[in-house]
């Protein structure tokens, strides 16, 4: 299991865009399972939507991508790299994600060729599939600071 502090050593995301709280399963370069505790205090609920808070679908996709990023960037040879989106196929949202939900996200690397690959990603709440998609990515060195 990786804590949020461990995750921050692997991927570059920080508040407010670090969207995973912990990794509960990890097979580097193959698969990761992560958790996001969705709370009313999350920044996006201020405007999406007042009176009916719903986690934006694009942020669910981003959270799933971050889980996949942990699987890709965990090996020492990939530390310090960044995973950029290269595309999204077949994204589907099956029900709204609301405050109080706990997202369990599974990201499995299904294709990898050099620094380009594809993840099969799924998000669940209480074992119910709420979102899914195939996420393409490209690994690159982080820009100089």
LINFEN-V290554 format. One record per pair of residues at least 4 apart in sequence whose C-alpha atoms are under 8 Angstrom apart, sorted by the first residue. I is the first residue (numbers start at 0). GAP is how many residues later the second one is. If there is no record, write none. Layout:
BEGIN
I&GAP ; I&GAP
END
This chain:
BEGIN
0&21 ; 0&22 ; 0&23 ; 0&24 ; 0&25 ; 1&4 ; 1&5 ; 1&20 ; 1&21 ; 1&22 ; 2&4 ; 2&18 ; 2&19 ; 2&20 ; 3&4 ; 3&16 ; 3&17 ; 3&18 ; 4&4 ; 5&4 ; 6&4 ; 6&15 ; 6&16 ; 6&63 ; 7&4 ; 7&5 ; 7&6 ; 9&60 ; 9&63 ; 9&64 ; 9&69 ; 9&70 ; 10&55 ; 10&58 ; 10&59 ; 10&62 ; 10&69 ; 10&71 ; 11&70 ; 12&4 ; 12&5 ; 13&4 ; 15&27 ; 17&45 ; 17&48 ; 18&17 ; 18&40 ; 18&43 ; 18&44 ; 18&47 ; 19&14 ; 19&15 ; 19&16 ; 19&17 ; 19&43 ; 19&46 ; 19&47 ; 20&13 ; 20&14 ; 20&15 ; 20&16 ; 21&12 ; 21&13 ; 21&14 ; 22&9 ; 22&10 ; 22&11 ; 22&12 ; 22&44 ; 23&8 ; 23&9 ; 23&10 ; 23&11 ; 24&6 ; 24&7 ; 24&8 ; 24&9 ; 25&5 ; 25&6 ; 25&7 ; 25&45 ; 26&4 ; 26&5 ; 26&44 ; 27&4 ; 27&42 ; 27&43 ; 27&44 ; 27&45 ; 27&46 ; 27&47 ; 28&42 ; 28&43 ; 28&44 ; 28&45 ; 28&46 ; 28&80 ; 29&41 ; 29&42 ; 29&78 ; 29&79 ; 29&80 ; 30&37 ; 30&40 ; 30&75 ; 30&76 ; 30&77 ; 30&78 ; 31&35 ; 31&36 ; 31&38 ; 31&39 ; 31&74 ; 31&75 ; 31&76 ; 32&34 ; 32&71 ; 32&72 ; 32&73 ; 32&74 ; 33&33 ; 33&70 ; 33&71 ; 33&72 ; 34&67 ; 34&68 ; 34&69 ; 34&70 ; 35&27 ; 35&66 ; 35&67 ; 35&68 ; 36&63 ; 36&64 ; 36&65 ; 36&66 ; 37&4 ; 37&60 ; 37&61 ; 37&62 ; 37&63 ; 37&64 ; 37&65 ; 38&59 ; 38&60 ; 38&61 ; 38&62 ; 39&5 ; 39&13 ; 39&59 ; 39&60 ; 40&4 ; 43&4 ; 43&11 ; 43&12 ; 44&4 ; 44&5 ; 44&8 ; 44&9 ; 44&10 ; 45&4 ; 47&4 ; 47&5 ; 47&6 ; 47&7 ; 47&8 ; 48&4 ; 48&5 ; 52&45 ; 52&46 ; 53&42 ; 53&43 ; 53&44 ; 53&45 ; 54&4 ; 54&5 ; 54&41 ; 54&42 ; 54&43 ; 54&44 ; 55&4 ; 56&4 ; 56&36 ; 57&4 ; 58&4 ; 59&4 ; 59&63 ; 59&71 ; 60&4 ; 60&70 ; 60&71 ; 60&72 ; 61&4 ; 62&4 ; 62&42 ; 63&4 ; 63&41 ; 63&42 ; 63&43 ; 63&57 ; 63&58 ; 63&59 ; 64&4 ; 64&42 ; 64&54 ; 64&56 ; 64&70 ; 65&4 ; 66&4 ; 66&38 ; 66&39 ; 66&40 ; 67&4 ; 67&38 ; 67&39 ; 67&40 ; 67&41 ; 67&51 ; 67&53 ; 68&4 ; 68&14 ; 69&4 ; 71&6 ; 72&5 ; 72&6 ; 72&7 ; 72&8 ; 72&9 ; 73&4 ; 73&5 ; 74&4 ; 79&61 ; 79&62 ; 80&58 ; 80&59 ; 80&60 ; 80&61 ; 81&57 ; 81&58 ; 81&59 ; 81&60 ; 82&54 ; 82&55 ; 82&56 ; 82&57 ; 83&53 ; 83&54 ; 83&55 ; 83&56 ; 84&50 ; 84&51 ; 84&52 ; 84&53 ; 85&49 ; 85&50 ; 85&51 ; 85&52 ; 86&48 ; 86&49 ; 86&50 ; 87&45 ; 87&46 ; 87&47 ; 87&48 ; 88&44 ; 88&45 ; 88&46 ; 89&42 ; 89&43 ; 89&44 ; 90&40 ; 90&41 ; 90&42 ; 90&43 ; 91&39 ; 91&40 ; 91&41 ; 92&37 ; 92&38 ; 92&39 ; 93&35 ; 93&36 ; 93&37 ; 94&35 ; 94&36 ; 95&34 ; 96&4 ; 96&33 ; 100&24 ; 101&23 ; 101&24 ; 102&20 ; 102&21 ; 102&22 ; 103&19 ; 103&20 ; 103&21 ; 104&16 ; 104&17 ; 104&18 ; 104&19 ; 105&15 ; 105&16 ; 105&17 ; 106&12 ; 106&13 ; 106&14 ; 106&15 ; 107&11 ; 107&12 ; 107&13 ; 108&8 ; 108&9 ; 108&10 ; 108&11 ; 109&7 ; 109&8 ; 109&9 ; 109&10 ; 110&6 ; 110&7 ; 110&8 ; 111&4 ; 111&5 ; 111&6 ; 112&4 ; 114&23 ; 114&24 ; 114&25 ; 115&20 ; 115&21 ; 115&22 ; 115&23 ; 116&19 ; 116&20 ; 116&21 ; 117&16 ; 117&17 ; 117&18 ; 117&19 ; 118&15 ; 118&16 ; 118&17 ; 119&12 ; 119&13 ; 119&14 ; 119&15 ; 120&11 ; 120&12 ; 120&13 ; 120&14 ; 121&7 ; 121&8 ; 121&9 ; 121&10 ; 121&11 ; 122&6 ; 122&7 ; 122&8 ; 122&9 ; 123&4 ; 123&5 ; 123&6 ; 123&7 ; 124&4 ; 124&5
END
